[in-house]
Every structure is written in structure tokens, then in C-alpha cells.
Amino acid sequence: MNIDWKNLPFGYFKTDYNVRCYYRDGKWGEVEISSSEYINLHMAATSLHYGQEAFEGMKAFRGKDGKIRIFRWTENAKRMQRSAEGIMMAVPPIELFGEMITKVIKLNEKYVPPYGFGASLYIRPLLIGAGAEVGVKPSSEYLLMVFVGPVGPYFKEGFKPVSMQVIGDYDRAAPHGTGHIKVGGNYAASLKPLDRGKKEGFASVIFRSSADRKYIDEAGPANFFAIKGNNYITPDSHSVLPSITNMSLRQIAKDMGLNIELRPVAIDELGDFDEVGACGTAAVISPIGKIVDRDGGKVYEYCKDGVAGPISTKLYNKLRGIQEGTDEDIYGWNTIIE
């Protein structure tokens, strides 16, 4: 096996095994191991017709001590449960979720990148409606599967400032819709504006609140946050996915002495911030150097020296240090794979 750990993209990487578990006749079955990259699915499966699909994204890290750590997996399990409830799918027990991710990591241990390359093992749990229905109703059968693959940074720039574009002519999610859960429909709605934004030279786009266009919603596939003086500010909205990374950064920021403001964040505030960024499992933190308002034409610039701001840098280094085992995990966030 010859992998260029330092230059891994963030994309699909074939590994040896995945794990699967079916929900049939009102109960979950045994965990199965598969070496196939494909699944047999009925052509009338509800995941294909009515969007009964939810997923998670999480990472395992190999520390300097050689141990493999999974970061806050129980939070991912609980978020998948909320997603399942939100679109009426069978809810996977936390214990089953944990058994499956542990098993798939052990089966593919050789693909966990070594410490020091800025890479990790990405873990993708996927829950789909597998039963056949033609009428619009929930399935009676579901498939939970987990596959993994080594990845590099989500944005090719890594921990360097990127440019983003605020848009108002596309909505990611409705105010009382599914924006707060991790289902595929939210991402499908973002594909066209993200593609346009990239063609116009931006790493990602920032969606406005769909009800009134006045507030910041999501920063593409990630949460938005800002630093203003001694304050860590991030949107509070039903249409924003609660990010486990953002939750962790808020705790670290609080312990650093920052005030936490979880509230609606107006577009008009963009000129007042000292630092801004996008945060999530894939990127951890992507500092934002410039934001262009596609509708109003305003340009907001940060990181004028071309490097991330001091507080964003401190937050990033602390979180990565915990994930990789170089900083003490005082919060008990990591699970070590034995």
C-alpha cells in the first residue's frame, strides 16, 4: 500500500471493508461486514423517491502516541437519531452506532493516516429507507451502513484564509424545514449555488436566512462563526445544522475567556467583525479572508496579512491538539480504539 498521506484530497478513497445493519420487522439485525462498494436496493426504495436519507461525517485520528482516537462520536450518534426522527426513519441505537464505527475502523486500521500529515480517517455513517413504497409514506425497512477513507483538508487551502460569497437568490433550507438535521435534501439544494460560487472564484457561499434575507444561515457545508473583541459569535437558527465542531469550539472559546453569543447574526454586521470563519468536521476551521456580497456588492476583508486571525488560530490548534492527542483531553471528548 503506497499512499501519499501529505497530498490526500478530501474525497472518496476505496478501503477494504464497510459494515451494514438492516432494520426489518420492527427490529435491528446483526452487523454485517462487506467488501463490496455497492448495495442492492429496490427500485421503489423510499430513499430514492421520497428522500428518506440521513448521514453523518466524523473523523478518527492517529495521535503522536500511535493511538487511534474518535472525536465525540456519541454526539454524531445523537444527531443521526434526530435526523432519523425528523424524516420518520427507524432510529439507530447509540450502542449500535458505536459498535459499527468501531468495527469499521478496526477493519481498515491501515488506512488511518500517520500523525503529522494533516490527514485523518473520515467516517461516513449512512441511513437510508430501503423498503419499497409507491405511496408517500415512510419505509418499513432501513439500512444503516458505515464506510471510511483517508482524507486531507476539505478546502485545498487548508488552514489558510479563503474567499466566500454571500448570496440571496438560493435557499439551502426553509425556516421550518429540515435545515437543522443532516439529510441529503439540504445538500442537494446547495449544489447549484455552490457550483456557481466556485466558478466565480469562491471557496464556498454563505446562505442568507430564507425567511427575510437579513441574517447569516450556513457557510456552505459548514457553520459560520465570527470573533469581535472578546466575543465568539455564531448563528442561532432552526435552519442551521448544529455542528459538533462548533459546539466544541464554543466550549474551548469559553474556557479561553471569550463570551459566547449564540444568536441571529445580521449580514449588516459583517463589517464589524475582527475574524470570521467556517467550521465543521471536514474543515475543522476554514478562516475567511474575504466575503463578497453578491447582491449588494459590498466587500468585507479580514486576514489582511494573509494569515488566520490570532483567536481562530488558537482555537484551531487547541481543537486539533485534542483530536490528535497532543493536548490533554480534559473534556473526555475522545474515544481511543483499543
Residue, then its C-alpha position, 0 to 999 in steps of 0.5 A: m500500500n503506497i499512499d501519499w498521506k501529505n497530498l490526500p484530497f478530501g474525497y472518496f478513497k476505496t478501503d477494504y471493508n464497510v459494515r451494514c445493519y438492516y432494520r426489518d420487522g420492527k427490529w435491528g439485525e446483526v452487523e454485517i461486514s462487506s467488501s463490496e462498494y455497492i448495495n442492492l436496493h429496490m427500485a421503489a426504495t423510499s430513499l430514492h423517491y421520497g428522500q428518506e436519507a440521513f448521514e453523518g461525517m466524523k473523523a478518527f485520528r492517529g495521535k503522536d502516541g500511535k493511538i487511534r482516537i474518535f472525536r465525540w462520536t456519541e454526539n454524531a450518534k445523537r444527531m443521526q437519531r434526530s435526523a432519523e426522527g425528523i424524516m420518520m426513519a427507524v432510529p439507530p441505537i447509540e450502542l449500535f452506532g458505536e459498535m459499527i464505527t468501531k468495527v469499521i475502523k478496526l477493519n481498515e486500521k491501515y488506512v488511518p493516516p500517520y500523525g503529522f500529515g494533516a490527514s485523518l480517517y473520515i467516517r461516513p455513517l449512512l441511513i437510508g429507507a430501503g423498503a419499497e413504497v409507491g405511496v408517500k409514506p415512510s419505509s418499513e425497512y432501513l439500512l444503516m451502513v458505515f464506510v471510511g477513507p483517508v482524507g486531507p483538508y476539505f478546502k485545498e487551502g487548508f488552514k489558510p484564509v479563503s474567499m466566500q460569497v454571500i448570496g440571496d437568490y438560493d435557499r439551502a433550507a426553509p425556516h421550518g424545514t429540515g435545515h437543522i438535521k443532516v439529510g441529503g435534501n439540504y445538500a442537494a439544494s446547495l449544489k447549484p449555488l455552490d457550483r456557481g460560487k466556485k466558478e466565480g472564484f469562491a471557496s464556498v457561499i454563505f446562505r442568507s436566512s430564507a425567511d427575510r434575507k437579513y441574517i447569516d444561515e450556513a457557510g456552505p457545508a459548514n457553520f459560520f462563526a465570527i470573533k469581535g473583541n472578546n466575543y465568539i459569535t455564531p448563528d442561532s437558527h432552526s435552519v442551521l445544522p448544529s455542528i459538533t465542531n462548533m459546539s466544541l469550539r464554543q466550549i474551548a472559546k469559553d474556557m479561553g475567556l471569550n463570551i459566547e453569543l449564540r444568536p441571529v447574526a445580521i449580514d449588516e454586521l459583517g463589517d464589524f467583525d475582527e475574524v470570521g470563519a467556517c467550521g465543521t468536521a471536514a474543515v475543522i476551521s476554514p478562516i475567511g479572508k474575504i466575503v463578497d456580497r453578491d447582491g449588494g456588492k459590498v466587500y468585507e476583508y479580514c486576514k489582511d496579512g494573509v494569515a488566520g486571525p490570532i483567536s481562530t488560530k488558537l482555537y484551531n490548534k487547541l481543537r486539533g491538539i485534542q483530536e490528535g492527542t497532543d493536548e490533554d483531553i480534559y473534556g473526555w471528548n475522545t474515544i481511543i480504539e483499543 
